[in-house]
């Protein structure tokens, strides 16, 4: 009797596995083409005003700002968080009101030779693009 129960259990397990093995696999990365682009009106590459970016350093948390970073790129927002990790690096998070409340994160590091390293990005999860800011020359 135990053999019959074991045999029935094996048949049920094999049938269950065969049933689930026929389901189509879900692709690992699904591109959502339905999302709009937030920065479609901007060129693929453009120069940003460094003095305008430096104004963010003196802006306090919860304070509003308006920066004309280039002739075609104006951002209006409010500082959400400001952190100084060490004596030469400051990280700022802001919300950009005129770009659907997108998150603007920028890190500015002052190097030993009095130059600076800048990395930043503006991202809004509801949109299909991101704006990346980096120092190319200065």
Secondary structure, DSSP 8 states (H G I E B T S, - for coil): -HHHHHHHHHHHHHHHHHHHHTS----SS---TTS--SSTTS-SS----HHHHHHHHH--TT-EEEEEEETTEEEEEEEEEEEEEETTEEEEEEEEGGGTTEEEEEEEEE-TTS-EEEEEEEE-TTSS-EEEEE----
